[in-house]
Amino acid sequence: MLLTKQELTEQLQSGVYNVTFTKVDGTERTMPCTLREDLLPPAVKEDPLSQKKVRAINEEVMVVYCTDKN
């Protein structure tokens, strides 16, 4: 089922869902992911990946938390 970005955001904010997408290298991946605040790891200063960065907004990309890779 295809969802709009807004619908997908709302779903991911309420739970963990399996999302299937095509990676940049062309392979397909099914990823359990979420945007639920209580399931996201806390940002730590020492971890550069958890820091918010200023970057151009790409409407075709959504940043989510992958629950099986942490």
Predicted model as a PDB file, atoms N, CA, C, CB and O in Angstrom, pLDDT in the B-factor column:
MODEL        1                                                                  
ATOM      1  N   MET A   1       0.842  -1.168   0.000  1.00 73.00           N  
ATOM      2  CA  MET A   1       0.000   0.000   0.000  1.00 73.00           C  
ATOM      3  C   MET A   1       0.896   1.242   0.000  1.00 73.00           C  
ATOM      4  CB  MET A   1      -0.963  -0.008   1.219  1.00 73.00           C  
ATOM      5  O   MET A   1       1.802   1.357   0.826  1.00 73.00           O  
ATOM      6  N   LEU A   2       0.648   2.143  -0.901  1.00 82.00           N  
ATOM      7  CA  LEU A   2       1.409   3.385  -0.959  1.00 82.00           C  
ATOM      8  C   LEU A   2       0.725   4.444  -0.109  1.00 82.00           C  
ATOM      9  CB  LEU A   2       1.560   3.872  -2.416  1.00 82.00           C  
ATOM     10  O   LEU A   2      -0.487   4.643  -0.191  1.00 82.00           O  
ATOM     11  N   LEU A   3       1.520   5.116   0.705  1.00 85.00           N  
ATOM     12  CA  LEU A   3       1.018   6.178   1.564  1.00 85.00           C  
ATOM     13  C   LEU A   3       1.670   7.493   1.181  1.00 85.00           C  
ATOM     14  CB  LEU A   3       1.275   5.855   3.048  1.00 85.00           C  
ATOM     15  O   LEU A   3       2.768   7.514   0.624  1.00 85.00           O  
ATOM     16  N   THR A   4       0.989   8.586   1.482  1.00 88.00           N  
ATOM     17  CA  THR A   4       1.631   9.884   1.305  1.00 88.00           C  
ATOM     18  C   THR A   4       2.668  10.037   2.410  1.00 88.00           C  
ATOM     19  CB  THR A   4       0.583  11.058   1.334  1.00 88.00           C  
ATOM     20  O   THR A   4       2.645   9.299   3.395  1.00 88.00           O  
ATOM     21  N   LYS A   5       3.573  10.991   2.249  1.00 89.00           N  
ATOM     22  CA  LYS A   5       4.592  11.227   3.272  1.00 89.00           C  
ATOM     23  C   LYS A   5       3.942  11.588   4.601  1.00 89.00           C  
ATOM     24  CB  LYS A   5       5.554  12.344   2.830  1.00 89.00           C  
ATOM     25  O   LYS A   5       4.403  11.147   5.655  1.00 89.00           O  
ATOM     26  N   GLN A   6       2.879  12.383   4.564  1.00 92.00           N  
ATOM     27  CA  GLN A   6       2.160  12.772   5.781  1.00 92.00           C  
ATOM     28  C   GLN A   6       1.523  11.556   6.452  1.00 92.00           C  
ATOM     29  CB  GLN A   6       1.080  13.820   5.455  1.00 92.00           C  
ATOM     30  O   GLN A   6       1.603  11.418   7.673  1.00 92.00           O  
ATOM     31  N   GLU A   7       0.896  10.675   5.677  1.00 93.00           N  
ATOM     32  CA  GLU A   7       0.278   9.468   6.228  1.00 93.00           C  
ATOM     33  C   GLU A   7       1.333   8.553   6.849  1.00 93.00           C  
ATOM     34  CB  GLU A   7      -0.500   8.714   5.134  1.00 93.00           C  
ATOM     35  O   GLU A   7       1.128   8.003   7.931  1.00 93.00           O  
ATOM     36  N   LEU A   8       2.461   8.395   6.158  1.00 91.00           N  
ATOM     37  CA  LEU A   8       3.536   7.553   6.674  1.00 91.00           C  
ATOM     38  C   LEU A   8       4.101   8.124   7.968  1.00 91.00           C  
ATOM     39  CB  LEU A   8       4.648   7.405   5.633  1.00 91.00           C  
ATOM     40  O   LEU A   8       4.360   7.380   8.913  1.00 91.00           O  
ATOM     41  N   THR A   9       4.292   9.432   8.016  1.00 93.00           N  
ATOM     42  CA  THR A   9       4.789  10.083   9.232  1.00 93.00           C  
ATOM     43  C   THR A   9       3.845   9.822  10.399  1.00 93.00           C  
ATOM     44  CB  THR A   9       4.955  11.601   9.010  1.00 93.00           C  
ATOM     45  O   THR A   9       4.295   9.472  11.490  1.00 93.00           O  
ATOM     46  N   GLU A  10       2.560   9.986  10.187  1.00 94.00           N  
ATOM     47  CA  GLU A  10       1.565   9.756  11.245  1.00 94.00           C  
ATOM     48  C   GLU A  10       1.596   8.315  11.726  1.00 94.00           C  
ATOM     49  CB  GLU A  10       0.158  10.106  10.747  1.00 94.00           C  
ATOM     50  O   GLU A  10       1.533   8.061  12.929  1.00 94.00           O  
ATOM     51  N   GLN A  11       1.694   7.370  10.801  1.00 94.00           N  
ATOM     52  CA  GLN A  11       1.746   5.953  11.183  1.00 94.00           C  
ATOM     53  C   GLN A  11       2.995   5.663  12.007  1.00 94.00           C  
ATOM     54  CB  GLN A  11       1.717   5.052   9.933  1.00 94.00           C  
ATOM     55  O   GLN A  11       2.916   5.012  13.049  1.00 94.00           O  
ATOM     56  N   LEU A  12       4.159   6.149  11.537  1.00 94.00           N  
ATOM     57  CA  LEU A  12       5.421   5.874  12.219  1.00 94.00           C  
ATOM     58  C   LEU A  12       5.501   6.551  13.579  1.00 94.00           C  
ATOM     59  CB  LEU A  12       6.581   6.319  11.359  1.00 94.00           C  
ATOM     60  O   LEU A  12       6.232   6.082  14.452  1.00 94.00           O  
ATOM     61  N   GLN A  13       4.774   7.636  13.779  1.00 95.00           N  
ATOM     62  CA  GLN A  13       4.748   8.299  15.086  1.00 95.00           C  
ATOM     63  C   GLN A  13       3.917   7.519  16.098  1.00 95.00           C  
ATOM     64  CB  GLN A  13       4.198   9.715  14.949  1.00 95.00           C  
ATOM     65  O   GLN A  13       3.983   7.785  17.298  1.00 95.00           O  
ATOM     66  N   SER A  14       3.130   6.551  15.611  1.00 96.00           N  
ATOM     67  CA  SER A  14       2.280   5.787  16.521  1.00 96.00           C  
ATOM     68  C   SER A  14       2.777   4.368  16.782  1.00 96.00           C  
ATOM     69  CB  SER A  14       0.891   5.726  15.972  1.00 96.00           C  
ATOM     70  O   SER A  14       2.255   3.693  17.669  1.00 96.00           O  
ATOM     71  N   GLY A  15       3.771   3.903  16.034  1.00 95.00           N  
ATOM     72  CA  GLY A  15       4.240   2.538  16.242  1.00 95.00           C  
ATOM     73  C   GLY A  15       5.408   2.179  15.360  1.00 95.00           C  
ATOM     74  O   GLY A  15       6.011   3.036  14.715  1.00 95.00           O  
ATOM     75  N   VAL A  16       5.725   0.875  15.340  1.00 96.00           N  
ATOM     76  CA  VAL A  16       6.806   0.342  14.507  1.00 96.00           C  
ATOM     77  C   VAL A  16       6.158  -0.344  13.308  1.00 96.00           C  
ATOM     78  CB  VAL A  16       7.731  -0.658  15.316  1.00 96.00           C  
ATOM     79  O   VAL A  16       5.246  -1.157  13.461  1.00 96.00           O  
ATOM     80  N   TYR A  17       6.640  -0.008  12.119  1.00 95.00           N  
ATOM     81  CA  TYR A  17       6.095  -0.572  10.896  1.00 95.00           C  
ATOM     82  C   TYR A  17       7.218  -1.035   9.991  1.00 95.00           C  
ATOM     83  CB  TYR A  17       5.210   0.446  10.175  1.00 95.00           C  
ATOM     84  O   TYR A  17       8.323  -0.495  10.030  1.00 95.00           O  
ATOM     85  N   ASN A  18       6.927  -2.049   9.166  1.00 95.00           N  
ATOM     86  CA  ASN A  18       7.877  -2.501   8.160  1.00 95.00           C  
ATOM     87  C   ASN A  18       7.660  -1.664   6.909  1.00 95.00           C  
ATOM     88  CB  ASN A  18       7.712  -4.030   7.858  1.00 95.00           C  
ATOM     89  O   ASN A  18       6.562  -1.633   6.354  1.00 95.00           O  
ATOM     90  N   VAL A  19       8.711  -0.989   6.472  1.00 92.00           N  
ATOM     91  CA  VAL A  19       8.662  -0.142   5.289  1.00 92.00           C  
ATOM     92  C   VAL A  19       9.588  -0.746   4.238  1.00 92.00           C  
ATOM     93  CB  VAL A  19       9.068   1.335   5.626  1.00 92.00           C  
ATOM     94  O   VAL A  19      10.747  -1.047   4.526  1.00 92.00           O  
ATOM     95  N   THR A  20       9.083  -0.921   3.032  1.00 92.00           N  
ATOM     96  CA  THR A  20       9.880  -1.443   1.929  1.00 92.00           C  
ATOM     97  C   THR A  20      10.206  -0.290   0.994  1.00 92.00           C  
ATOM     98  CB  THR A  20       9.131  -2.588   1.174  1.00 92.00           C  
ATOM     99  O   THR A  20       9.329   0.474   0.590  1.00 92.00           O  
ATOM    100  N   PHE A  21      11.490  -0.179   0.657  1.00 90.00           N  
ATOM    101  CA  PHE A  21      11.938   0.913  -0.198  1.00 90.00           C  
ATOM    102  C   PHE A  21      13.112   0.455  -1.052  1.00 90.00           C  
ATOM    103  CB  PHE A  21      12.328   2.142   0.645  1.00 90.00           C  
ATOM    104  O   PHE A  21      13.716  -0.585  -0.790  1.00 90.00           O  
ATOM    105  N   THR A  22      13.425   1.240  -2.071  1.00 91.00           N  
ATOM    106  CA  THR A  22      14.560   0.963  -2.940  1.00 91.00           C  
ATOM    107  C   THR A  22      15.728   1.833  -2.497  1.00 91.00           C  
ATOM    108  CB  THR A  22      14.204   1.219  -4.437  1.00 91.00           C  
ATOM    109  O   THR A  22      15.625   3.059  -2.443  1.00 91.00           O  
ATOM    110  N   LYS A  23      16.836   1.180  -2.183  1.00 90.00           N  
ATOM    111  CA  LYS A  23      18.036   1.889  -1.745  1.00 90.00           C  
ATOM    112  C   LYS A  23      18.711   2.570  -2.934  1.00 90.00           C  
ATOM    113  CB  LYS A  23      19.017   0.921  -1.050  1.00 90.00           C  
ATOM    114  O   LYS A  23      18.394   2.287  -4.089  1.00 90.00           O  
ATOM    115  N   VAL A  24      19.643   3.467  -2.633  1.00 88.00           N  
ATOM    116  CA  VAL A  24      20.360   4.206  -3.670  1.00 88.00           C  
ATOM    117  C   VAL A  24      21.053   3.258  -4.647  1.00 88.00           C  
ATOM    118  CB  VAL A  24      21.386   5.150  -3.038  1.00 88.00           C  
ATOM    119  O   VAL A  24      21.145   3.556  -5.838  1.00 88.00           O  
ATOM    120  N   ASP A  25      21.543   2.109  -4.148  1.00 95.00           N  
ATOM    121  CA  ASP A  25      22.245   1.163  -5.025  1.00 95.00           C  
ATOM    122  C   ASP A  25      21.288   0.300  -5.856  1.00 95.00           C  
ATOM    123  CB  ASP A  25      23.143   0.263  -4.194  1.00 95.00           C  
ATOM    124  O   ASP A  25      21.732  -0.559  -6.619  1.00 95.00           O  
ATOM    125  N   GLY A  26      19.968   0.528  -5.710  1.00 95.00           N  
ATOM    126  CA  GLY A  26      18.979  -0.184  -6.512  1.00 95.00           C  
ATOM    127  C   GLY A  26      18.396  -1.416  -5.858  1.00 95.00           C  
ATOM    128  O   GLY A  26      17.433  -1.982  -6.377  1.00 95.00           O  
ATOM    129  N   THR A  27      18.951  -1.856  -4.725  1.00 97.00           N  
ATOM    130  CA  THR A  27      18.405  -3.026  -4.046  1.00 97.00           C  
ATOM    131  C   THR A  27      17.194  -2.627  -3.211  1.00 97.00           C  
ATOM    132  CB  THR A  27      19.478  -3.693  -3.158  1.00 97.00           C  
ATOM    133  O   THR A  27      17.051  -1.476  -2.798  1.00 97.00           O  
ATOM    134  N   GLU A  28      16.329  -3.605  -2.976  1.00 97.00           N  
ATOM    135  CA  GLU A  28      15.125  -3.370  -2.179  1.00 97.00           C  
ATOM    136  C   GLU A  28      15.389  -3.783  -0.737  1.00 97.00           C  
ATOM    137  CB  GLU A  28      13.911  -4.148  -2.759  1.00 97.00           C  
ATOM    138  O   GLU A  28      16.050  -4.790  -0.483  1.00 97.00           O  
ATOM    139  N   ARG A  29      14.874  -3.008   0.197  1.00 95.00           N  
ATOM    140  CA  ARG A  29      15.062  -3.307   1.629  1.00 95.00           C  
ATOM    141  C   ARG A  29      13.740  -3.155   2.343  1.00 95.00           C  
ATOM    142  CB  ARG A  29      16.134  -2.378   2.271  1.00 95.00           C  
ATOM    143  O   ARG A  29      13.003  -2.198   2.102  1.00 95.00           O  
ATOM    144  N   THR A  30      13.432  -4.109   3.234  1.00 96.00           N  
ATOM    145  CA  THR A  30      12.300  -3.988   4.138  1.00 96.00           C  
ATOM    146  C   THR A  30      12.877  -3.723   5.517  1.00 96.00           C  
ATOM    147  CB  THR A  30      11.388  -5.276   4.121  1.00 96.00           C  
ATOM    148  O   THR A  30      13.682  -4.504   6.024  1.00 96.00           O  
ATOM    149  N   MET A  31      12.463  -2.615   6.121  1.00 95.00           N  
ATOM    150  CA  MET A  31      13.067  -2.151   7.364  1.00 95.00           C  
ATOM    151  C   MET A  31      11.989  -1.879   8.412  1.00 95.00           C  
ATOM    152  CB  MET A  31      13.907  -0.885   7.115  1.00 95.00           C  
ATOM    153  O   MET A  31      11.049  -1.126   8.155  1.00 95.00           O  
ATOM    154  N   PRO A  32      12.123  -2.493   9.598  1.00 96.00           N  
ATOM    155  CA  PRO A  32      11.224  -2.114  10.680  1.00 96.00           C  
ATOM    156  C   PRO A  32      11.688  -0.770  11.230  1.00 96.00           C  
ATOM    157  CB  PRO A  32      11.188  -3.206  11.803  1.00 96.00           C  
ATOM    158  O   PRO A  32      12.845  -0.628  11.626  1.00 96.00           O  
ATOM    159  N   CYS A  33      10.799   0.209  11.257  1.00 95.00           N  
ATOM    160  CA  CYS A  33      11.224   1.545  11.688  1.00 95.00           C  
ATOM    161  C   CYS A  33      10.101   2.271  12.410  1.00 95.00           C  
ATOM    162  CB  CYS A  33      11.692   2.373  10.487  1.00 95.00           C  
ATOM    163  O   CYS A  33       8.944   1.850  12.385  1.00 95.00           O  
ATOM    164  N   THR A  34      10.474   3.376  13.057  1.00 95.00           N  
ATOM    165  CA  THR A  34       9.515   4.152  13.830  1.00 95.00           C  
ATOM    166  C   THR A  34       9.954   5.603  13.931  1.00 95.00           C  
ATOM    167  CB  THR A  34       9.343   3.555  15.224  1.00 95.00           C  
ATOM    168  O   THR A  34      11.102   5.952  13.657  1.00 95.00           O  
ATOM    169  N   LEU A  35       9.004   6.432  14.331  1.00 94.00           N  
ATOM    170  CA  LEU A  35       9.262   7.816  14.717  1.00 94.00           C  
ATOM    171  C   LEU A  35       8.689   8.069  16.119  1.00 94.00           C  
ATOM    172  CB  LEU A  35       8.646   8.806  13.678  1.00 94.00           C  
ATOM    173  O   LEU A  35       8.580   9.219  16.544  1.00 94.00           O  
ATOM    174  N   ARG A  36       8.325   7.006  16.830  1.00 95.00           N  
ATOM    175  CA  ARG A  36       7.787   7.160  18.189  1.00 95.00           C  
ATOM    176  C   ARG A  36       8.866   7.697  19.106  1.00 95.00           C  
ATOM    177  CB  ARG A  36       7.241   5.814  18.731  1.00 95.00           C  
ATOM    178  O   ARG A  36       9.932   7.097  19.244  1.00 95.00           O  
ATOM    179  N   GLU A  37       8.587   8.831  19.732  1.00 91.00           N  
ATOM    180  CA  GLU A  37       9.566   9.511  20.591  1.00 91.00           C  
ATOM    181  C   GLU A  37      10.103   8.599  21.695  1.00 91.00           C  
ATOM    182  CB  GLU A  37       8.938  10.753  21.214  1.00 91.00           C  
ATOM    183  O   GLU A  37      11.296   8.634  21.998  1.00 91.00           O  
ATOM    184  N   ASP A  38       9.226   7.778  22.304  1.00 93.00           N  
ATOM    185  CA  ASP A  38       9.659   6.936  23.422  1.00 93.00           C  
ATOM    186  C   ASP A  38      10.532   5.761  22.984  1.00 93.00           C  
ATOM    187  CB  ASP A  38       8.454   6.415  24.162  1.00 93.00           C  
ATOM    188  O   ASP A  38      11.116   5.092  23.836  1.00 93.00           O  
ATOM    189  N   LEU A  39      10.637   5.493  21.693  1.00 91.00           N  
ATOM    190  CA  LEU A  39      11.484   4.412  21.188  1.00 91.00           C  
ATOM    191  C   LEU A  39      12.785   4.911  20.584  1.00 91.00           C  
ATOM    192  CB  LEU A  39      10.736   3.614  20.162  1.00 91.00           C  
ATOM    193  O   LEU A  39      13.673   4.114  20.283  1.00 91.00           O  
ATOM    194  N   LEU A  40      12.910   6.229  20.403  1.00 88.00           N  
ATOM    195  CA  LEU A  40      14.123   6.797  19.826  1.00 88.00           C  
ATOM    196  C   LEU A  40      15.209   6.896  20.885  1.00 88.00           C  
ATOM    197  CB  LEU A  40      13.843   8.179  19.214  1.00 88.00           C  
ATOM    198  O   LEU A  40      14.923   7.233  22.034  1.00 88.00           O  
ATOM    199  N   PRO A  41      16.454   6.606  20.512  1.00 85.00           N  
ATOM    200  CA  PRO A  41      17.539   6.744  21.492  1.00 85.00           C  
ATOM    201  C   PRO A  41      17.800   8.218  21.767  1.00 85.00           C  
ATOM    202  CB  PRO A  41      18.834   6.050  20.989  1.00 85.00           C  
ATOM    203  O   PRO A  41      17.591   9.053  20.887  1.00 85.00           O  
ATOM    204  N   PRO A  42      18.252   8.550  22.966  1.00 82.00           N  
ATOM    205  CA  PRO A  42      18.563   9.949  23.256  1.00 82.00           C  
ATOM    206  C   PRO A  42      19.784  10.401  22.461  1.00 82.00           C  
ATOM    207  CB  PRO A  42      18.805  10.148  24.763  1.00 82.00           C  
ATOM    208  O   PRO A  42      20.712   9.627  22.229  1.00 82.00           O  
ATOM    209  N   ALA A  43      19.766  11.653  22.053  1.00 72.00           N  
ATOM    210  CA  ALA A  43      20.925  12.212  21.355  1.00 72.00           C  
ATOM    211  C   ALA A  43      22.024  12.461  22.374  1.00 72.00           C  
ATOM    212  CB  ALA A  43      20.556  13.530  20.597  1.00 72.00           C  
ATOM    213  O   ALA A  43      21.774  12.979  23.462  1.00 72.00           O  
ATOM    214  N   VAL A  44      23.241  12.086  22.009  1.00 70.00           N  
ATOM    215  CA  VAL A  44      24.380  12.319  22.889  1.00 70.00           C  
ATOM    216  C   VAL A  44      25.408  13.157  22.145  1.00 70.00           C  
ATOM    217  CB  VAL A  44      25.002  10.976  23.373  1.00 70.00           C  
ATOM    218  O   VAL A  44      25.597  13.002  20.939  1.00 70.00           O  
ATOM    219  N   LYS A  45      26.055  14.027  22.860  1.00 66.00           N  
ATOM    220  CA  LYS A  45      26.981  14.965  22.239  1.00 66.00           C  
ATOM    221  C   LYS A  45      28.139  14.250  21.533  1.00 66.00           C  
ATOM    222  CB  LYS A  45      27.525  15.923  23.286  1.00 66.00           C  
ATOM    223  O   LYS A  45      28.622  14.729  20.507  1.00 66.00           O  
ATOM    224  N   GLU A  46      28.581  13.125  22.065  1.00 67.00           N  
ATOM    225  CA  GLU A  46      29.721  12.414  21.500  1.00 67.00           C  
ATOM    226  C   GLU A  46      29.387  11.684  20.197  1.00 67.00           C  
ATOM    227  CB  GLU A  46      30.251  11.429  22.507  1.00 67.00           C  
ATOM    228  O   GLU A  46      30.290  11.314  19.447  1.00 67.00           O  
ATOM    229  N   ASP A  47      28.111  11.477  19.927  1.00 59.00           N  
ATOM    230  CA  ASP A  47      27.694  10.715  18.747  1.00 59.00           C  
ATOM    231  C   ASP A  47      27.315  11.677  17.625  1.00 59.00           C  
ATOM    232  CB  ASP A  47      26.504   9.774  19.087  1.00 59.00           C  
ATOM    233  O   ASP A  47      26.229  12.256  17.658  1.00 59.00           O  
ATOM    234  N   PRO A  48      28.191  11.860  16.627  1.00 59.00           N  
ATOM    235  CA  PRO A  48      27.890  12.820  15.568  1.00 59.00           C  
ATOM    236  C   PRO A  48      26.658  12.461  14.744  1.00 59.00           C  
ATOM    237  CB  PRO A  48      29.066  12.944  14.660  1.00 59.00           C  
ATOM    238  O   PRO A  48      26.037  13.352  14.165  1.00 59.00           O  
ATOM    239  N   LEU A  49      26.282  11.169  14.674  1.00 60.00           N  
ATOM    240  CA  LEU A  49      25.109  10.779  13.899  1.00 60.00           C  
ATOM    241  C   LEU A  49      23.806  11.184  14.577  1.00 60.00           C  
ATOM    242  CB  LEU A  49      25.118   9.288  13.665  1.00 60.00           C  
ATOM    243  O   LEU A  49      22.773  11.286  13.914  1.00 60.00           O  
ATOM    244  N   SER A  50      23.837  11.417  15.893  1.00 55.00           N  
ATOM    245  CA  SER A  50      22.609  11.787  16.584  1.00 55.00           C  
ATOM    246  C   SER A  50      22.428  13.298  16.657  1.00 55.00           C  
ATOM    247  CB  SER A  50      22.604  11.201  17.980  1.00 55.00           C  
ATOM    248  O   SER A  50      21.407  13.779  17.149  1.00 55.00           O  
ATOM    249  N   GLN A  51      23.391  14.031  16.180  1.00 56.00           N  
ATOM    250  CA  GLN A  51      23.307  15.485  16.205  1.00 56.00           C  
ATOM    251  C   GLN A  51      22.503  15.982  15.003  1.00 56.00           C  
ATOM    252  CB  GLN A  51      24.720  16.113  16.213  1.00 56.00           C  
ATOM    253  O   GLN A  51      22.637  15.464  13.894  1.00 56.00           O  
ATOM    254  N   LYS A  52      21.676  16.983  15.238  1.00 59.00           N  
ATOM    255  CA  LYS A  52      20.934  17.583  14.134  1.00 59.00           C  
ATOM    256  C   LYS A  52      21.890  18.454  13.339  1.00 59.00           C  
ATOM    257  CB  LYS A  52      19.713  18.413  14.647  1.00 59.00           C  
ATOM    258  O   LYS A  52      22.689  19.202  13.901  1.00 59.00           O  
ATOM    259  N   LYS A  53      21.796  18.345  12.043  1.00 59.00           N  
ATOM    260  CA  LYS A  53      22.665  19.112  11.171  1.00 59.00           C  
ATOM    261  C   LYS A  53      21.805  19.956  10.245  1.00 59.00           C  
ATOM    262  CB  LYS A  53      23.610  18.186  10.364  1.00 59.00           C  
ATOM    263  O   LYS A  53      20.678  19.584   9.915  1.00 59.00           O  
ATOM    264  N   VAL A  54      22.335  21.070   9.838  1.00 57.00           N  
ATOM    265  CA  VAL A  54      21.649  21.906   8.870  1.00 57.00           C  
ATOM    266  C   VAL A  54      22.004  21.369   7.492  1.00 57.00           C  
ATOM    267  CB  VAL A  54      22.041  23.421   9.022  1.00 57.00           C  
ATOM    268  O   VAL A  54      23.176  21.293   7.123  1.00 57.00           O  
ATOM    269  N   ARG A  55      20.987  21.003   6.747  1.00 61.00           N  
ATOM    270  CA  ARG A  55      21.206  20.492   5.398  1.00 61.00           C  
ATOM    271  C   ARG A  55      19.988  20.809   4.545  1.00 61.00           C  
ATOM    272  CB  ARG A  55      21.485  18.963   5.416  1.00 61.00           C  
ATOM    273  O   ARG A  55      18.921  21.137   5.063  1.00 61.00           O  
ATOM    274  N   ALA A  56      20.152  20.711   3.274  1.00 68.00           N  
ATOM    275  CA  ALA A  56      19.044  20.982   2.361  1.00 68.00           C  
ATOM    276  C   ALA A  56      17.932  19.964   2.588  1.00 68.00           C  
ATOM    277  CB  ALA A  56      19.522  20.949   0.887  1.00 68.00           C  
ATOM    278  O   ALA A  56      18.200  18.779   2.791  1.00 68.00           O  
ATOM    279  N   ILE A  57      16.710  20.420   2.553  1.00 72.00           N  
ATOM    280  CA  ILE A  57      15.564  19.532   2.738  1.00 72.00           C  
ATOM    281  C   ILE A  57      15.274  18.826   1.424  1.00 72.00           C  
ATOM    282  CB  ILE A  57      14.313  20.319   3.232  1.00 72.00           C  
ATOM    283  O   ILE A  57      15.121  19.465   0.383  1.00 72.00           O  
ATOM    284  N   ASN A  58      15.201  17.508   1.483  1.00 77.00           N  
ATOM    285  CA  ASN A  58      14.870  16.691   0.321  1.00 77.00           C  
ATOM    286  C   ASN A  58      13.517  16.053   0.607  1.00 77.00           C  
ATOM    287  CB  ASN A  58      15.982  15.601   0.026  1.00 77.00           C  
ATOM    288  O   ASN A  58      13.411  15.178   1.467  1.00 77.00           O  
ATOM    289  N   GLU A  59      12.494  16.482  -0.104  1.00 78.00           N  
ATOM    290  CA  GLU A  59      11.133  15.991   0.128  1.00 78.00           C  
ATOM    291  C   GLU A  59      10.970  14.511  -0.221  1.00 78.00           C  
ATOM    292  CB  GLU A  59      10.148  16.810  -0.678  1.00 78.00           C  
ATOM    293  O   GLU A  59       9.959  13.907   0.137  1.00 78.00           O  
ATOM    294  N   GLU A  60      11.940  13.919  -0.909  1.00 79.00           N  
ATOM    295  CA  GLU A  60      11.854  12.512  -1.285  1.00 79.00           C  
ATOM    296  C   GLU A  60      12.487  11.598  -0.243  1.00 79.00           C  
ATOM    297  CB  GLU A  60      12.517  12.293  -2.628  1.00 79.00           C  
ATOM    298  O   GLU A  60      12.503  10.381  -0.423  1.00 79.00           O  
ATOM    299  N   VAL A  61      13.008  12.163   0.843  1.00 83.00           N  
ATOM    300  CA  VAL A  61      13.707  11.389   1.867  1.00 83.00           C  
ATOM    301  C   VAL A  61      13.021  11.594   3.210  1.00 83.00           C  
ATOM    302  CB  VAL A  61      15.203  11.794   1.949  1.00 83.00           C  
ATOM    303  O   VAL A  61      12.592  12.701   3.534  1.00 83.00           O  
ATOM    304  N   MET A  62      12.919  10.514   3.996  1.00 85.00           N  
ATOM    305  CA  MET A  62      12.393  10.595   5.352  1.00 85.00           C  
ATOM    306  C   MET A  62      13.384   9.925   6.282  1.00 85.00           C  
ATOM    307  CB  MET A  62      10.985   9.935   5.461  1.00 85.00           C  
ATOM    308  O   MET A  62      13.776   8.781   6.052  1.00 85.00           O  
ATOM    309  N   VAL A  63      13.790  10.620   7.324  1.00 86.00           N  
ATOM    310  CA  VAL A  63      14.700  10.053   8.315  1.00 86.00           C  
ATOM    311  C   VAL A  63      13.869   9.365   9.380  1.00 86.00           C  
ATOM    312  CB  VAL A  63      15.621  11.147   8.942  1.00 86.00           C  
ATOM    313  O   VAL A  63      12.973   9.972   9.967  1.00 86.00           O  
ATOM    314  N   VAL A  64      14.168   8.081   9.632  1.00 90.00           N  
ATOM    315  CA  VAL A  64      13.442   7.284  10.618  1.00 90.00           C  
ATOM    316  C   VAL A  64      14.459   6.519  11.458  1.00 90.00           C  
ATOM    317  CB  VAL A  64      12.431   6.306   9.929  1.00 90.00           C  
ATOM    318  O   VAL A  64      15.643   6.481  11.122  1.00 90.00           O  
ATOM    319  N   TYR A  65      13.999   5.910  12.551  1.00 91.00           N  
ATOM    320  CA  TYR A  65      14.841   5.078  13.396  1.00 91.00           C  
ATOM    321  C   TYR A  65      14.587   3.620  13.050  1.00 91.00           C  
ATOM    322  CB  TYR A  65      14.570   5.349  14.902  1.00 91.00           C  
ATOM    323  O   TYR A  65      13.463   3.130  13.163  1.00 91.00           O  
ATOM    324  N   CYS A  66      15.639   2.932  12.628  1.00 92.00           N  
ATOM    325  CA  CYS A  66      15.553   1.519  12.272  1.00 92.00           C  
ATOM    326  C   CYS A  66      15.651   0.686  13.539  1.00 92.00           C  
ATOM    327  CB  CYS A  66      16.668   1.124  11.262  1.00 92.00           C  
ATOM    328  O   CYS A  66      16.677   0.718  14.218  1.00 92.00           O  
ATOM    329  N   THR A  67      14.612  -0.054  13.867  1.00 93.00           N  
ATOM    330  CA  THR A  67      14.587  -0.781  15.144  1.00 93.00           C  
ATOM    331  C   THR A  67      15.430  -2.052  15.165  1.00 93.00           C  
ATOM    332  CB  THR A  67      13.181  -1.133  15.483  1.00 93.00           C  
ATOM    333  O   THR A  67      15.790  -2.524  16.243  1.00 93.00           O  
ATOM    334  N   ASP A  68      15.755  -2.620  13.998  1.00 90.00           N  
ATOM    335  CA  ASP A  68      16.564  -3.838  14.028  1.00 90.00           C  
ATOM    336  C   ASP A  68      18.055  -3.565  13.935  1.00 90.00           C  
ATOM    337  CB  ASP A  68      16.157  -4.747  12.908  1.00 90.00           C  
ATOM    338  O   ASP A  68      18.851  -4.476  14.163  1.00 90.00           O  
ATOM    339  N   LYS A  69      18.458  -2.358  13.612  1.00 84.00           N  
ATOM    340  CA  LYS A  69      19.880  -2.019  13.525  1.00 84.00           C  
ATOM    341  C   LYS A  69      20.300  -1.029  14.602  1.00 84.00           C  
ATOM    342  CB  LYS A  69      20.198  -1.449  12.156  1.00 84.00           C  
ATOM    343  O   LYS A  69      21.488  -0.787  14.815  1.00 84.00           O  
ATOM    344  N   ASN A  70      19.294  -0.454  15.282  1.00 71.00           N  
ATOM    345  CA  ASN A  70      19.541   0.567  16.310  1.00 71.00           C  
ATOM    346  C   ASN A  70      20.368   1.701  15.756  1.00 71.00           C  
ATOM    347  CB  ASN A  70      20.243  -0.042  17.522  1.00 71.00           C  
ATOM    348  O   ASN A  70      20.675   2.651  16.477  1.00 71.00           O  
TER     349      ASN A  70                                                      
ENDMDL                                                                          
END                                                                             
